[in-house]
Amino acid sequence: MTRTTSAPRWMRHVLLAAGIYNVLWGAFAVLFPAAMFRWLDMTLPNYPQLWQCIGMIVGAYGIGYAIAAFDPLRHWPIVLVGLLGKVLGPLGMVQALWTGDLPWGFALNCLTNDLIWWVPFTLILMYAWQQHCKEPRADDLPGEADLLAEAKAGDGRSLAELSRERLVLAVFLRHAGCTFCREALADLSARRAEIEKNGARIALVHMGTPDSFASFAGRYDLGDVPAISDPERRLYRGVGLRRGRLSQLLGWTVWRRGARAFFSGHGVGKLQGDGRQMPGAFLIRDGQVVRRFLHATAADRPDYVELCELPAPL
């Protein structure tokens, strides 16, 4: 059963209030297009129909907010579009005030139409993102060892079976379009001889289709390594890899490292799989994970050779 989450009640109240306010303000602008200009002792517009048109647009936004109030998590795009308008509008107002094209009294529109809604709308969007990234409950998943026995490569052998023959370095990738995924494959290809010298074989876990991934891995001379397709992310979740937070996926460090990886020739491509999935690397022996590297951000770059070096037994 899929678990549903209701938004806090205050979010519904805020959106309903925004809807009522917008409808009333829009109706006022349509019915009395010259009133505000007279109050501020401004020159009446030559084309009041344009002001009435703005009123209709604002009123239409109000209807959207009222709809979003019934389910803020589902209708987050309405909130996002509204917030963008409430941010861009004041920017234009600042320019008009700076040049003297509008009197300062006119800025009261921005205070009630835009500025007071910035914080609640932002909090609604942040909450919607958190709920969207929340992992489903793992009660339906078997244990880690069972999942390793269940995950089969193209030749029919599971990760558990492969790890009984020799150490397996299982690298869990994000998606083929990710520049860090491409960088990881380049690193694995460049250091494959060292990894295999340490007695380990590389295995790749991905969320794409077997055929498309085989072609993709082949560009890095890794088309012959075992590859496990996990589009439902059962194995990802089972070994502890979660969807990333916004800071883990789009933080400043990620952007900086991403630019460096991009201009190093790794590029980007089409999204295949869950773009919020975090990567990781695991050393598996005899069907058990003996070492693991969980990325703190999508930009982390593990030393795969070092990860394959097991400590000497006591």
N, C-alpha and C positions, 0 to 999 in steps of 0.2 A: 504494500500500500504506500502511495506517495504521501509524504507528510506536507501539509500546507501550512504556511505561516501568515498570520494576519498582521497588518501594519498596526502600530500603536494608534490609539484613538485620536491623539492630538493631531496626527498627520491628516486624518480625514477632516477634522474640524478646520485645520488651516486651509486645506484645498477648497472646502466648501465656502469658507469665508472669502477666499480669493475669488471664487466663482461669483458669489453674490456681489462683491465689490466691483468686479470687472463689468458685470452685466449692468449694474446701476450707473457706473461711470460712463460706459458706452452709450447707454440710453440717454443720459444727460447731454453728451456731446452731440448725439444725433438730433435730439429735440430742441436743444438750445445752443446751436453752434457758436453764437456770438457772445454768450454770457460771460465766459471766462475772460475774453479779450476786453470786454467792457469793465469788468471788475479790476483788471490790472491797468486800465487806461491805455490799452494798446490799440494800434491801428487795426481795424477790422479786416479780416482776410478777404482778398478779392474773390476767392472761390471757397465759400463755406462748405461746399460739398466735399472738399478734400478733408476738412476737419470732421465732417460727419462720417466719411469713409474710415478715418482712424477710429472713430467711436464704434463703428460696426466691427472692425477688426478686434478691438479690445473686448467688446461684448462676446464675440465668437470665442476668444480665449477663455472667457468666463464660463461658457458652456463646457469647454474642454476640461477646465479645472473641476467643475461640478461632477463630470463623468469620472475623472481620476479619483475623486474623493471616495467613490465606492470601493475602489481597490487600488491604492497608491502603488503597490508593488507591481501589479500587472501593467498599469498605465504610466509607468515611469517616463516613457518618451514624451508624453504630454508635459510632464513637469520639467523635463530637460529643455524642451523647446521654449517653454515659458521662462525658465531661468536665463536662457541665452538672450531672449528679448529684453529681460529686465536688467541684464548687464550691458548690452549694446546700446539700449536707449539712453541711459545716463551718460555714456561716452559721447554720444552726439549732443546731448544737452550741455555738457561741459564745454564742448567746442563752440556752441552757439552763445553761451554766457561769456566765454573768453573774448569773443569777437564783438560782443555787444549787440548781437542780432536779436537776443531775447532778454527781457528784464529778469532780475534774480527772483522775483516773485513767481515767475513761471516754473521755477525749479521745484516748487511744492508738488507739482505733478509727479516728479521723479521720486520724491520722498514716499508718497502714498502708493503710487503705481508700481514702483520698482524696488527701492532700497529696503523697505521693511520686509520684503519677501525673500531677500537673498539668503539669510541664515536658515529659515525653515525649509525652503526649497532645496538648499544644499544638503541639509540633514536628511531630507526624504530620499534624495538621490544616493547619498552615501549608504543609507540603510538598505535601499533596494539593491545596491551593488553587493553589500555584505550577504544579503539573503540569496542573491543569485549565485554567489561563489560558494555558498555553504555546501559542504559535502553531504550526500545522502547517508543515512545510517548504514553501517557496515554489518548489521546483524545477519544479513543474508549471505555474507561471504564466508567461505571456509577459512581455515588457518593458513598461515604463510606457506608452510611446507606443502600443504595440499594444493595451493595455488601454483606453486613451482612445478608440481607434478602434473598439473592440468595444462599449463602453458606449453604449447607444442610449436616447434619450428616447422618450416616447410617440409622437412623430411620425415615428420611424424614423431621425432624424439622430443621429449619434454626438457625443460631446463634442469629438472632434477636428474633425469637420465644423463644428460650431457655433463653435469657436475660430478657424476660418479666416475666418469672417465678421466676427467682432468678439471682443474679449476675453471670456472666460468666467470668472466667479467661481463655482467649484464648491464648495459647502458640503456637507461630509459630516456627516450627523447621526447621533446615537446611535439613539434610538428614539422613537416618538411619545409614549410615556408619560413621557419624561424631562422634568423641569421646565426643564433647561438647553436642551434641544432646542426647547421651546416659546418660551423666552426668545430663542433665536437667530432663530427665524422672526419673532418680533415685532420684533427689531432690524433684520432684513433688510427687513421690510415698511416700517418707519419710515424707513429710509435708502435705500430703493430708488431714489428719484429722484436722489440724489447718486451712487449707484453707476453708474446708467445715464448720468448726465452725464459721468462719467469714461470713458465709452466701453465699459463692461462690461455683460454681461447675467448674471443670476443663474441658476445651475443647482443643483438639489438632488439629492443622492445619499442614498438611504435603504435600509433593509432590509425594509420592509413590502411589501404588495401595491400595485400601481399604483392600483387603485380606492380602497382605504382611505386611501392617502396623499394622493390628489388631493382627497378630501373634507377631510382634516386640513389640508392646505396652504391650501385655500380659506378656512378660518376667518381666515387672516392675509392675505387678498387676494393669495396667491401661487399660486393654482391654475392660472394661465396660464404659469408659468415651466417650463422643461424639467426633468423629474424622471426620475431613473434608479434603477430598483429593482435592488438588489444583495444579495439574501438570502444568497448564498453567500460574500459579503465578498471576492470576487476583486479588485474594484477597490480596496476599502479596503486590503487587504493589499498590492496592487501599488504603491500610492502611499506606503506606509510607515506606515499607521495600524494600530496593534496593539491587542490587548486590554489594558485597564488593570490596573495593580497595585492591591492593596487600598487603598493610600494615595492613589492617583490617583482612585479611585472613591468611597471612603468616608472619606477623611481629614477632619480637623477643618475645614480651609478649605472643603472641598466641602460639609460639613453647614451651615456658616455661610452660605455663598453660596446654598446650596439653600433655606435658610429665607427668605432675603431675596427670592429669585426667586419662591418659593411665595406669600409674602404680598404680592408685587407683582402677583399675579393670574395667574401662569403655570401653577400647579397641576401635578398629575401625572395619569397615566392608565395604561392597560393596556400592559404590555410587549409590544413588537412588534420582534423581532429579537434580537440578542445584547446583553444588558444590560451586558456587560463591554467592549463596543467603545468605543474612544476616538474623538472627533470630530476634525475638521480642516477647513481651508479652503485652496483652491488657486486661483491665478490661471493660466489656461491661454491660450496664444497659439500659433496655428499648430500645434496638436497637441502642444505641449510645455508642461510646467509651468515657469513662469518665477518664481513666488513661491509660498511655502507657509507655512502656519501650522499647526504641530503642537501640539495642546493638551498642556500639562504635567499638567493635571488636568482632570477633566470639568467643573469650574467655571470654566475660563478663558473670558473674554469678548472675542474679538478685535474690533478696529476694522475693519469690513469696508470702509469707505470708504478708509481708509489703505492697506489691502491692495491696492486696485485702482490705486493711484498708482504707475505705473512710473517709474523714474528716466529722465531725459532721455538719449538716446543720445549717445555721445562723438563 
